[in-house]
Amino acid sequence: MTDKKADPNRSQRGTFLPGNCANPGGRPRGSRNAIPMTIRDGIEEAYHQLGGISWLVQLGQNDPKAFAALLSKLLPATQPEGGEMTIRVIGGFPTSHGEDHHHED
């Protein structure tokens, strides 16, 4: 372990001086924290067990406020330049008969 007092990037108390940090490169862009990945995996599994897209459609029809709240948590808070946003649906769109209609790009 390095001597904090001898490090030119640290103050006399051992804290980093402005503009200096222990990991200047930081976490790599796009990398994810391991614990939230476990939570994310659990949420994804619950989504599939509830019925996936069909469940979301049913939620939107039966409880629009809950559906809107869910979307507000999942979609970006700001609009991209140009004011348009594309949402890609993976797995198809439910039909009125409850079957998935797969859309090919």
Buried (B, 14 or more C-beta within 10 A) or exposed (E): EEEBEEEEEBEEEEEEEEEEEEEEEEEEEEEEEEEEEEEEEEEEEEEEEEBBBBBBBBBBEEEEEEBEEBEEEEEEEEEEEEEEEEEEEEEBEBEEEEEEEEEEE
